[in-house]
């Protein structure tokens, strides 16, 4: 027998392989159970009375900040929706970061109508620097930051602002919903944001700390932003980095599922792949920068989100490694140990819990997105396609976990035609 085949077969009978196989199967089961149970605690505590009107006895001035770079296809629609927000005292500022298209021309009618202010930067320096440059120009005590492709519901500020009555609250992240559900990939993302992203934020709120606010929609206490030095220009995911900086300073971050915005998601695998590669790289760099949280008892409330993030990375590595090993094993005609082309006990347990989790997320968010049930049949493709997709982008970004990010601004280019990130 060739040495390669001997090595391949011997590896599958080793103790390391047995541990990896157990973790590969157990992690999605345990994590799914944790997410489901803790998110139900959130629902029972904060979402039982979903028809109750938002309180209106606390209404400090708010600034809505919209960073933009090459957003000509979407920004006018978004600004029209932002101008229809129901709130007594708010302003809108668009910061254009060196756009090379007609973004400024799309914004000017709103400026001329007196509804919007424009900060027109002629050089693309990146989203974080654009946000930092705009902060001193805002008059609101609370800053709602929205992507230029996001269209909010009119009551969004009444849903978010009451949280800031608590002095410890530094940020409140909203609930982005997918608007362009006209393709298979977009509908798959609609299920993801309902049953993975939204459910996980509910769970993390119960744990006490959130891995990241939504880059699409989040509100911040302006004084807290200044207290932590604003956004980090050298991070590709400035939203994740800011979330960790705020929580290291013991600020509270909350999730408000009733704060609805409608967003555009990538509709092509290439654009989605680039987006998720950037997200994975950003998480790696944040974990690298904040690896010391595990050494400090006073930061112990951040331990669950750090450990969960690391375990998800390890699982992605095991996923890719196991898949590669099994394919090689089948190629030499040796049935892989622990793998079967037909569903077995582990596979059925994982698939069942995954679908239960997706169903629960869809049930919970159905009150905010009435059409989401129409796309639940696409949930069966989530573990088949998305797990492999996300595991691959995680592994490709792994090196960033071990190297410090370069100390230079991360520039952006995010076209919003449904193909962008």
N, C-alpha and C positions, 0 to 999 in steps of 0.2 A: 504493500500500500504506500503511495507517495507520502512524503513527509508532511505536505500541506494538509492532506486529508486526515492523516493521523492527528495532527495538531488541532484541526477543526473538530474532530470527534472527541478528542480528549478534553478540549476546552468545555464542551457541553456536559461533561461529567465531573467538572470541578466544583469546589465549594463556592468560588467567586461567581460562577455562572448561576448556581442555585440561589444565592443571595440576590443577584441582579434580577433573576426571573421572578422571585417573590416580590421584590420592590416594584418591578414593572407592572405586576398585576394588582398589588395591594394599594399603591399610591392613588390611582384614580378612584378606587372604591372608598378608601378612607376620606380622601379630600372631598369627594362628592357628598358623603354622609355629613361631614362637618359643614360644608357650605349650605346644604339643605336645612339642617337643623338650626344653625345660627341665623340664617336668613329668615326662617320662620319666626324666631324670636323678635327680629327687627319688625316684621310685618305685624305681629301681634301687639307690639309696643307702640309703633309709630304710624301704622297704615290702616288700622282697623276702621277709622272714621274717615274714609277717603272722600266722602261727599261734603265734609265740613268746609265752610269758606275759610280762606286764609285770613288770619288776624290782620287788622289794619290800624292798630294803635301805635305802631312804631314805624316811622317813615323818614329816616335820615336821607340826605341827598346821596344819589347814586350816580356814578359815572360808568357808562357802557363803553368799553374799549374794544375796538375791532382792528387787530393787526392784519395787514393785507400785503400780498406779493403776487402779482399776476393773477388777479381774481376777477377779471372782467366778465367772466361768464356767469358769476353767481352773486356778486356783491350788491347789485341793485336790488335784487329780490330779497336779500337778507336785510338790507337797510330799510326797505319798505316794511318788513315785519317788525324790526326793532323800533321803528317810529310809531308803531301801533301798540307798543307796550302800555299797559294800564298802570300808571304810577304817577304820583303828583309832582315829584321833583327828581328828574334825571336828565343827564346830558349824554350826547353820543360823540365820541371822538374816533375817527379812523386814522390810523397811522400807516401810511403807504411806505413800504420799505423797498424803494428802488425798483418799482415795477417797470417792465419793458413793454407792457401791453396797454390797453385802454382803461386800466383800473381807475386812474384819477378822473378820466372823463365820465365814468359811470357814477362817481361819487359827487362830482361838482353840482349836479342839479339839486341834491339834498343840501349841499352847503349853501347854495344860492337861495334856497327856500328857508334858510335859518334853522334847519332841523339837525344839522350835523356840522361838526368842526373837522378840519383835515390838517394833519401833520404830514407834509409831503417830503419824505427823505429821498434824495436823489441817488443814494448809493445803497445797495443791498448789503446790510450788515448782519442780517439774521433776525429771527423772530424775537429772541430774548432781548437783544439790544434795542429793537424797535419798541418793545413794551417798556423797557427801562427809560428810554428817552421820553415816552409819553406820560409816564406816571406823574412827574412834577407839574404837568399842565392840567391835571384833573382836579376838579373842585369837590368831588364826592368823597365822603368818608368810606364808602364801600365801592369797590371796582368790580363790575361784571365784565369778564373777558370772554369774548365769543369769537369763534372762527368766522371767516368771511363767507362761508357757505352755510352758516347756521341760521335758521329761522325760528325764533322763539314763540312760544304761546304768549298771549297778552298778559297773563297773570304771573309770569315768571318771577318778577321782582317781589310780588306779594308772597310768593312761596319761599323765596330765598332769604329776603331781608330779615324776617322775624328771628332767624337763628342768631343774628349778630347782636341781639339784645343781651346775649351772654358775652361778657367781656373776654372770656377765654377763647371764643370762636374766632379763628383767623381766616377760615375758608369754608365754603359750601360748594360742593360739586353737584351739578345737575344731572339730568337723565336724558342723554341724547338718543333720539330715535331715527331710524333710517327712513329717508324720504324716497329715494330713487329705487324702489323695489321692483324694477322691471327686468331683472336678469337673475339667473341662478345664483351667481356669486353674491349679488346684493342681498338676496333673500336669505342666503346662508349667514351673512353678516347681521341681518336683522334678528335672526335667532340667536346669534352669538351675543349681541349687545343686550338682548332680553334675558337670556338664560345663563350667560357666563359673566359678562361684565357687570350687569346690574345686580345679579345675585351675589357676586363676590363682594361688591361694595357694601351690600347689606350685611354680609357676614363680617367683613372687616370693621364695620362700624360697631358691631357687637364686641369684637376683639378689643376695640379701643383705638386702633390706628388704621389708616387707609394707605395702601401702597401708592396710589396716585389719584389726584383729582382728574377730572376729564379735561383734556386739552381743548375740547370743543366748547364747553361751557363750564365756567367756574367763577365764583365771586370771592373776593378777598377783602379783608380789612386793610386799607391802604397803609396804616401805621405799621401793621405786621409785615407787609412787604418791605417797607423801609428798614424795619428792625433786623431782617435777615439779609439785607443787601440786595434785594430785588431778585430778578431772574438771572440764572447763570448762563452767560453767552457761550461758554465752551461745551455745553451739553446739548446733544441732539434732541433730547426729550426734556425740555426745560420744565414741563409740568411735573414730571416725576421728581426731579431734583428739588424743585421748590417745595413739594409736598413733604419730602424728608427733612429739608431745612427747617420748615415751620414746626414739624413735630419734634425735632431735636430741641427746639426752644420751648417745648411743652404747650404749644398752641393746640387747640382742638380743631379738627377738621371733620365736617359732617357731610352726609349724603342726603340729598333731598330728591326723592323719586318723582315728586309732583312738579319739579322745575323742568318742564319739557322744552326741548329744542329739536328741530328737524334738520338733519344733516345729510350731506351727500357722501356716499362711500365709493371706493374704487369698484369698477365693474369689469376690470381685466386682471388676470392673474399676475401679469408683470407689475402693474402699479401696486396691487395688494402686496406682492412679494417685497417690493422696495419699502413700502410702508411698514410692514411687520419686521423687516430687517432693521429699520431705523429704531423701531420700538424695542426690539431685543437688544440692540447695541446700547440704547439709552439706559435700559434697566441694568445691564452689565456694568456700565460706567458708574451708575448711581451706587450699586452694591460695592464696587471698588472704592469709591470715595467715602462711603459710610460704613465700611466693614467693621469699624471700631465700636459700633453700637452694641455688639455682643459682649464687649468688655466692661460695660458700665451698668451697674445695677439701677441707676436712676433713669436709664433709657429702656428698662425692661419691658415697657408696654410696646416698644417697637420690635421686640424679639420675635413675636409670632409672624409679623409680615416679613421680616428678614429670613426667618427659617423657611416659611412657605415659598418665598421667592427662590431660595437656594434649592429646595427640594424639587421645585418645578423645573429648574435647570438640569438637575441631576436626572430627573425622569426623562427629559428630552434627550439627553445623552444616551441613556439606557435604551430608549425607544429606537433611536437611529442605529445604535450598536447591535441591538437584538435583531432588528429588521435586516441589517446587512449580513449578520451571521446566519440567519435563517435562509436568506436567499442563496448564500454561498453553499450552505448545507444541502439545500434542495438541488442545487446545480450539480453536485457530485453524486446525487441519488441517495443521500442519507437523510431520512426524516428527522427534522430538528427535535431536540428534546424540549418538551413543553409547548410546542407549537403544532397547530393542526389547521388545515384548510377548512375544516368544519368547526362550527362553534362548539366549544367545550364548556365545562363548568365555569372556569375563570372568565372566559370570553362572554358567556351569557350574563354573568353577574355584572361585569363591567358595562356591557351594553344596556342592560336593564336599568342600572342606576344612572347611567348617563342620560337615557331617555326620560327617566323620572325627574332628573334635575332640570332637563330642558323643558319638560312639561310644567313643572312647578314655576319656573321663571316665566314661561308664557302665560300661565294662569295669573300670576301676580301682576305682571305688566299689562295684561289685557285691559285693565281699567284705564291705562294711559294711551294705549295704542290698540284701538278696537279691531284692526285688521290683522293683528299679529298671528291669530290662530290660523289664518289662511296659509301661512308659511311654515307651520309646524311640521308638515310631512317632510320638509327639507332637513329636519333634525337628524334623520337617519344617516345623512351623509356627513354630519359633523365629525364623528369619530373617525370615519373612513378617510376624509379629505383633510380636515382642519388639523387634526392631531399630527399627521405627517407633515403638513405644511408648516405649522408652528414649531415643531421639533427641529425641522431642518433649519429654519431661520435662527433658532436659538443656538444650534451647534455652529453655524457659520459666524455667529457673533461672539463666540465663547472667548476669543483672545482678548476682548475688551474687558473681561472680568479681571485680568491680571496686569493690565497696563493702564497707567494714568492717562486720562484724556488730554489731548494737546491743548495748551493754553492759548487758544485762538477762537474767535467767534465762529459758530456753526451757521453758515448761510442756508437759505431755504429756497425751494422752488416747488410749489405745490399747486399745479393747475387744478381748477375745480370743475372740470367738465364731466365728472363721474369717473374719470380715469386717474385722478390724482390721489395723493395720500393725505 
